[in-house]
Amino acid sequence: MPETVTLLAAASDQQGPGDTLRIVLVVSMAGVVLLAWFLLRGYRDNDHND
């Protein structure tokens, strides 16, 4: 039984950058959406441009 726990712990340490990469992708996608919203809201015509 202790060998199984040791193997599972070693396998979980070797997962790689999966969670970190997923977080970076989600945050970057949210940043792209916010940047697009910020840039595109300036093109909206509200008839205030005389």
TIDO-129932 format. One record per atom (N, C-alpha, C, O, CB): residue number from 1; residue in one letter; x, y, z. Coordinates in steps of 0.2 Angstrom, whole numbers. Each point is the difference from the previous one (the first is absolute). Glycine has a CB too. Example, Ala and Ser with C-alpha at 12.3 -4.5 7.8 and 13.67 -1.06 7.14 Angstrom:
BEGIN
atom i = 1&aa = A&xx = 66&yy = -28&zz = 39
atom i = 1&aa = A&xx = -4&yy = 6&zz = 0
atom i = 1&aa = A&xx = 4&yy = 6&zz = 0
atom i = 1&aa = A&xx = 5&yy = -1&zz = 3
atom i = 1&aa = A&xx = -14&yy = -5&zz = 3
atom i = 2&aa = S&xx = 7&yy = 11&zz = -10
atom i = 2&aa = S&xx = 4&yy = 6&zz = 1
atom i = 2&aa = S&xx = -4&yy = 5&zz = 3
atom i = 2&aa = S&xx = 3&yy = 6&zz = 1
atom i = 2&aa = S&xx = 3&yy = -9&zz = -11
***
This chain:
BEGIN
atom i = 1&aa = M&xx = 4&yy = -6&zz = 0
atom i = 1&aa = M&xx = -4&yy = 6&zz = 0
atom i = 1&aa = M&xx = 4&yy = 6&zz = 0
atom i = 1&aa = M&xx = -1&yy = 5&zz = -4
atom i = 1&aa = M&xx = -8&yy = -11&zz = 10
atom i = 2&aa = P&xx = 15&yy = 7&zz = -2
atom i = 2&aa = P&xx = 4&yy = 6&zz = 0
atom i = 2&aa = P&xx = 3&yy = 1&zz = -7
atom i = 2&aa = P&xx = 1&yy = 6&zz = -2
atom i = 2&aa = P&xx = 1&yy = -7&zz = 14
atom i = 3&aa = E&xx = -1&yy = -5&zz = -16
atom i = 3&aa = E&xx = 3&yy = 1&zz = -6
atom i = 3&aa = E&xx = -5&yy = 4&zz = -5
atom i = 3&aa = E&xx = 2&yy = 4&zz = -4
atom i = 3&aa = E&xx = 5&yy = -15&zz = 6
atom i = 4&aa = T&xx = -13&yy = 9&zz = -1
atom i = 4&aa = T&xx = -5&yy = 3&zz = -5
atom i = 4&aa = T&xx = -1&yy = 8&zz = 2
atom i = 4&aa = T&xx = 0&yy = 4&zz = -5
atom i = 4&aa = T&xx = -6&yy = -15&zz = 5
atom i = 5&aa = V&xx = 7&yy = 12&zz = 6
atom i = 5&aa = V&xx = -1&yy = 8&zz = 2
atom i = 5&aa = V&xx = 6&yy = 3&zz = -3
atom i = 5&aa = V&xx = 0&yy = 6&zz = -2
atom i = 5&aa = V&xx = -6&yy = -8&zz = 12
atom i = 6&aa = T&xx = 12&yy = -1&zz = -9
atom i = 6&aa = T&xx = 6&yy = 3&zz = -3
atom i = 6&aa = T&xx = 0&yy = 1&zz = -8
atom i = 6&aa = T&xx = 2&yy = 5&zz = -2
atom i = 6&aa = T&xx = 4&yy = -10&zz = 12
atom i = 7&aa = L&xx = -9&yy = 0&zz = -13
atom i = 7&aa = L&xx = 0&yy = 0&zz = -7
atom i = 7&aa = L&xx = -5&yy = 6&zz = -3
atom i = 7&aa = L&xx = 1&yy = 3&zz = -4
atom i = 7&aa = L&xx = 2&yy = -16&zz = 4
atom i = 8&aa = L&xx = -9&yy = 13&zz = 4
atom i = 8&aa = L&xx = -5&yy = 5&zz = -1
atom i = 8&aa = L&xx = 3&yy = 7&zz = 1
atom i = 8&aa = L&xx = -1&yy = 5&zz = -4
atom i = 8&aa = L&xx = -8&yy = -13&zz = 7
atom i = 9&aa = A&xx = 13&yy = 9&zz = 2
atom i = 9&aa = A&xx = 3&yy = 7&zz = 1
atom i = 9&aa = A&xx = 5&yy = 1&zz = -5
atom i = 9&aa = A&xx = 0&yy = 6&zz = -2
atom i = 9&aa = A&xx = -2&yy = -7&zz = 14
atom i = 10&aa = A&xx = 6&yy = -4&zz = -14
atom i = 10&aa = A&xx = 5&yy = 2&zz = -5
atom i = 10&aa = A&xx = -4&yy = 1&zz = -7
atom i = 10&aa = A&xx = 3&yy = 5&zz = -4
atom i = 10&aa = A&xx = 6&yy = -12&zz = 10
atom i = 11&aa = A&xx = -14&yy = 4&zz = -7
atom i = 11&aa = A&xx = -4&yy = 1&zz = -7
atom i = 11&aa = A&xx = -3&yy = 7&zz = 1
atom i = 11&aa = A&xx = 0&yy = 3&zz = -6
atom i = 11&aa = A&xx = -2&yy = -15&zz = 4
atom i = 12&aa = S&xx = 0&yy = 14&zz = 7
atom i = 12&aa = S&xx = -4&yy = 7&zz = 1
atom i = 12&aa = S&xx = 6&yy = 5&zz = -1
atom i = 12&aa = S&xx = -2&yy = 6&zz = -2
atom i = 12&aa = S&xx = -8&yy = -10&zz = 9
atom i = 13&aa = D&xx = 16&yy = 3&zz = -5
atom i = 13&aa = D&xx = 5&yy = 5&zz = -1
atom i = 13&aa = D&xx = 2&yy = 1&zz = -7
atom i = 13&aa = D&xx = 3&yy = 5&zz = -2
atom i = 13&aa = D&xx = 1&yy = -8&zz = 14
atom i = 14&aa = Q&xx = -5&yy = -2&zz = -16
atom i = 14&aa = Q&xx = 2&yy = 0&zz = -7
atom i = 14&aa = Q&xx = -5&yy = 1&zz = -5
atom i = 14&aa = Q&xx = 0&yy = -1&zz = -6
atom i = 14&aa = Q&xx = 8&yy = -7&zz = 9
atom i = 15&aa = Q&xx = -13&yy = 12&zz = -1
atom i = 15&aa = Q&xx = -6&yy = 2&zz = -4
atom i = 15&aa = Q&xx = 2&yy = 5&zz = -5
atom i = 15&aa = Q&xx = -3&yy = 0&zz = -6
atom i = 15&aa = Q&xx = -5&yy = -3&zz = 15
atom i = 16&aa = G&xx = 13&yy = 7&zz = -8
atom i = 16&aa = G&xx = 2&yy = 5&zz = -4
atom i = 16&aa = G&xx = -4&yy = 7&zz = 1
atom i = 16&aa = G&xx = -3&yy = 0&zz = 5
atom i = 16&aa = G&xx = 6&yy = -9&zz = -13
atom i = 17&aa = P&xx = -3&yy = 13&zz = 3
atom i = 17&aa = P&xx = -2&yy = 7&zz = 1
atom i = 17&aa = P&xx = -8&yy = 0&zz = -2
atom i = 17&aa = P&xx = -2&yy = 5&zz = -2
atom i = 17&aa = P&xx = 13&yy = 0&zz = 0
atom i = 18&aa = G&xx = -15&yy = -10&zz = 3
atom i = 18&aa = G&xx = -7&yy = 0&zz = -2
atom i = 18&aa = G&xx = -4&yy = 5&zz = 3
atom i = 18&aa = G&xx = -3&yy = 4&zz = -4
atom i = 18&aa = G&xx = 5&yy = -16&zz = 2
atom i = 19&aa = D&xx = -2&yy = 12&zz = 9
atom i = 19&aa = D&xx = -4&yy = 5&zz = 3
atom i = 19&aa = D&xx = 2&yy = 7&zz = -1
atom i = 19&aa = D&xx = -4&yy = 4&zz = -1
atom i = 19&aa = D&xx = 2&yy = -13&zz = 10
atom i = 20&aa = T&xx = 9&yy = 10&zz = -9
atom i = 20&aa = T&xx = 2&yy = 7&zz = -1
atom i = 20&aa = T&xx = -1&yy = 2&zz = -7
atom i = 20&aa = T&xx = -2&yy = 6&zz = -1
atom i = 20&aa = T&xx = 11&yy = -8&zz = 9
atom i = 21&aa = L&xx = -9&yy = -2&zz = -13
atom i = 21&aa = L&xx = -1&yy = 2&zz = -7
atom i = 21&aa = L&xx = -7&yy = 1&zz = -1
atom i = 21&aa = L&xx = -2&yy = 5&zz = -3
atom i = 21&aa = L&xx = 11&yy = -12&zz = -1
atom i = 22&aa = R&xx = -14&yy = 3&zz = 7
atom i = 22&aa = R&xx = -7&yy = 1&zz = 0
atom i = 22&aa = R&xx = -2&yy = 7&zz = 3
atom i = 22&aa = R&xx = -4&yy = 4&zz = -3
atom i = 22&aa = R&xx = 2&yy = -16&zz = 4
atom i = 23&aa = I&xx = 5&yy = 14&zz = 5
atom i = 23&aa = I&xx = -1&yy = 6&zz = 3
atom i = 23&aa = I&xx = 2&yy = 6&zz = -5
atom i = 23&aa = I&xx = -3&yy = 5&zz = 0
atom i = 23&aa = I&xx = 4&yy = -10&zz = 12
atom i = 24&aa = V&xx = 5&yy = 4&zz = -14
atom i = 24&aa = V&xx = 3&yy = 6&zz = -5
atom i = 24&aa = V&xx = -4&yy = 1&zz = -6
atom i = 24&aa = V&xx = -2&yy = 5&zz = -2
atom i = 24&aa = V&xx = 13&yy = -8&zz = 6
atom i = 25&aa = L&xx = -14&yy = -3&zz = -7
atom i = 25&aa = L&xx = -4&yy = 1&zz = -6
atom i = 25&aa = L&xx = -7&yy = 3&zz = 2
atom i = 25&aa = L&xx = -2&yy = 4&zz = -4
atom i = 25&aa = L&xx = 7&yy = -14&zz = -1
atom i = 26&aa = V&xx = -8&yy = 8&zz = 11
atom i = 26&aa = V&xx = -6&yy = 3&zz = 2
atom i = 26&aa = V&xx = 1&yy = 8&zz = 1
atom i = 26&aa = V&xx = -4&yy = 4&zz = -2
atom i = 26&aa = V&xx = 0&yy = -15&zz = 7
atom i = 27&aa = V&xx = 9&yy = 13&zz = -2
atom i = 27&aa = V&xx = 1&yy = 7&zz = 2
atom i = 27&aa = V&xx = 2&yy = 4&zz = -6
atom i = 27&aa = V&xx = -3&yy = 5&zz = -1
atom i = 27&aa = V&xx = 7&yy = -9&zz = 12
atom i = 28&aa = S&xx = -1&yy = 1&zz = -16
atom i = 28&aa = S&xx = 2&yy = 3&zz = -6
atom i = 28&aa = S&xx = -6&yy = 1&zz = -5
atom i = 28&aa = S&xx = -1&yy = 5&zz = -3
atom i = 28&aa = S&xx = 13&yy = -10&zz = 4
atom i = 29&aa = M&xx = -16&yy = 0&zz = -1
atom i = 29&aa = M&xx = -7&yy = 0&zz = -4
atom i = 29&aa = M&xx = -4&yy = 6&zz = 3
atom i = 29&aa = M&xx = -3&yy = 4&zz = -3
atom i = 29&aa = M&xx = 4&yy = -16&zz = 0
atom i = 30&aa = A&xx = -2&yy = 12&zz = 10
atom i = 30&aa = A&xx = -3&yy = 6&zz = 3
atom i = 30&aa = A&xx = 3&yy = 6&zz = -1
atom i = 30&aa = A&xx = -4&yy = 5&zz = -1
atom i = 30&aa = A&xx = 0&yy = -12&zz = 10
atom i = 31&aa = G&xx = 10&yy = 8&zz = -10
atom i = 31&aa = G&xx = 4&yy = 6&zz = -1
atom i = 31&aa = G&xx = -2&yy = 2&zz = -7
atom i = 31&aa = G&xx = -1&yy = 6&zz = -2
atom i = 31&aa = G&xx = 10&yy = -9&zz = 10
atom i = 32&aa = V&xx = -9&yy = -2&zz = -13
atom i = 32&aa = V&xx = -1&yy = 2&zz = -7
atom i = 32&aa = V&xx = -8&yy = 3&zz = -1
atom i = 32&aa = V&xx = -1&yy = 4&zz = -3
atom i = 32&aa = V&xx = 10&yy = -13&zz = 0
atom i = 33&aa = V&xx = -13&yy = 6&zz = 7
atom i = 33&aa = V&xx = -7&yy = 2&zz = 0
atom i = 33&aa = V&xx = -1&yy = 7&zz = 2
atom i = 33&aa = V&xx = -3&yy = 4&zz = -3
atom i = 33&aa = V&xx = -1&yy = -16&zz = 4
atom i = 34&aa = L&xx = 7&yy = 13&zz = 5
atom i = 34&aa = L&xx = 0&yy = 7&zz = 3
atom i = 34&aa = L&xx = 4&yy = 5&zz = -5
atom i = 34&aa = L&xx = -3&yy = 6&zz = 0
atom i = 34&aa = L&xx = 2&yy = -11&zz = 12
atom i = 35&aa = L&xx = 6&yy = 3&zz = -15
atom i = 35&aa = L&xx = 3&yy = 5&zz = -4
atom i = 35&aa = L&xx = -4&yy = 1&zz = -6
atom i = 35&aa = L&xx = 0&yy = 6&zz = -3
atom i = 35&aa = L&xx = 11&yy = -10&zz = 7
atom i = 36&aa = A&xx = -14&yy = -1&zz = -7
atom i = 36&aa = A&xx = -4&yy = 1&zz = -6
atom i = 36&aa = A&xx = -6&yy = 5&zz = 2
atom i = 36&aa = A&xx = -2&yy = 4&zz = -4
atom i = 36&aa = A&xx = 5&yy = -16&zz = -1
atom i = 37&aa = W&xx = -6&yy = 11&zz = 11
atom i = 37&aa = W&xx = -6&yy = 4&zz = 2
atom i = 37&aa = W&xx = 3&yy = 7&zz = 1
atom i = 37&aa = W&xx = -4&yy = 5&zz = -2
atom i = 37&aa = W&xx = -2&yy = -15&zz = 8
atom i = 38&aa = F&xx = 11&yy = 11&zz = -3
atom i = 38&aa = F&xx = 3&yy = 7&zz = 1
atom i = 38&aa = F&xx = 1&yy = 3&zz = -7
atom i = 38&aa = F&xx = -1&yy = 6&zz = 0
atom i = 38&aa = F&xx = 6&yy = -9&zz = 11
atom i = 39&aa = L&xx = -2&yy = 0&zz = -15
atom i = 39&aa = L&xx = 2&yy = 3&zz = -7
atom i = 39&aa = L&xx = -6&yy = 1&zz = -4
atom i = 39&aa = L&xx = -1&yy = 5&zz = -3
atom i = 39&aa = L&xx = 12&yy = -10&zz = 3
atom i = 40&aa = L&xx = -16&yy = 0&zz = 0
atom i = 40&aa = L&xx = -6&yy = 1&zz = -5
atom i = 40&aa = L&xx = -5&yy = 4&zz = 3
atom i = 40&aa = L&xx = -4&yy = 3&zz = -4
atom i = 40&aa = L&xx = 6&yy = -14&zz = 0
atom i = 41&aa = R&xx = -2&yy = 13&zz = 10
atom i = 41&aa = R&xx = -5&yy = 5&zz = 3
atom i = 41&aa = R&xx = 1&yy = 7&zz = -3
atom i = 41&aa = R&xx = -4&yy = 4&zz = 0
atom i = 41&aa = R&xx = 3&yy = -11&zz = 11
atom i = 42&aa = G&xx = 7&yy = 8&zz = -13
atom i = 42&aa = G&xx = 2&yy = 7&zz = -2
atom i = 42&aa = G&xx = -3&yy = 1&zz = -7
atom i = 42&aa = G&xx = -1&yy = 5&zz = -3
atom i = 42&aa = G&xx = 11&yy = -5&zz = 9
atom i = 43&aa = Y&xx = -12&yy = -6&zz = -10
atom i = 43&aa = Y&xx = -2&yy = 1&zz = -7
atom i = 43&aa = Y&xx = -8&yy = 0&zz = 0
atom i = 43&aa = Y&xx = -3&yy = 1&zz = -5
atom i = 43&aa = Y&xx = 13&yy = -7&zz = 1
atom i = 44&aa = R&xx = -13&yy = 6&zz = 10
atom i = 44&aa = R&xx = -7&yy = 0&zz = 1
atom i = 44&aa = R&xx = -2&yy = 8&zz = -2
atom i = 44&aa = R&xx = 3&yy = 4&zz = 3
atom i = 44&aa = R&xx = -4&yy = -14&zz = 6
atom i = 45&aa = D&xx = -4&yy = 11&zz = -13
atom i = 45&aa = D&xx = -2&yy = 6&zz = -1
atom i = 45&aa = D&xx = -7&yy = 2&zz = 4
atom i = 45&aa = D&xx = -5&yy = -3&zz = -1
atom i = 45&aa = D&xx = 10&yy = 2&zz = -11
atom i = 46&aa = N&xx = -4&yy = 6&zz = 16
atom i = 46&aa = N&xx = -5&yy = 2&zz = 5
atom i = 46&aa = N&xx = -3&yy = 7&zz = -2
atom i = 46&aa = N&xx = -3&yy = 3&zz = 4
atom i = 46&aa = N&xx = 8&yy = -10&zz = 5
atom i = 47&aa = D&xx = -3&yy = 10&zz = -15
atom i = 47&aa = D&xx = -2&yy = 6&zz = -3
atom i = 47&aa = D&xx = 2&yy = 6&zz = 5
atom i = 47&aa = D&xx = -3&yy = 5&zz = 0
atom i = 47&aa = D&xx = -7&yy = -10&zz = -5
atom i = 48&aa = H&xx = 16&yy = 4&zz = 8
atom i = 48&aa = H&xx = 3&yy = 5&zz = 4
atom i = 48&aa = H&xx = 6&yy = 3&zz = -4
atom i = 48&aa = H&xx = 3&yy = 4&zz = 3
atom i = 48&aa = H&xx = -7&yy = -10&zz = 8
atom i = 49&aa = N&xx = 6&yy = 3&zz = -16
atom i = 49&aa = N&xx = 5&yy = 2&zz = -4
atom i = 49&aa = N&xx = -2&yy = 6&zz = -5
atom i = 49&aa = N&xx = -2&yy = -2&zz = -6
atom i = 49&aa = N&xx = 8&yy = -9&zz = 7
atom i = 50&aa = D&xx = -5&yy = 17&zz = 1
atom i = 50&aa = D&xx = -2&yy = 5&zz = -5
atom i = 50&aa = D&xx = 6&yy = 3&zz = -4
atom i = 50&aa = D&xx = -1&yy = 4&zz = -4
atom i = 50&aa = D&xx = -8&yy = -1&zz = 12
***
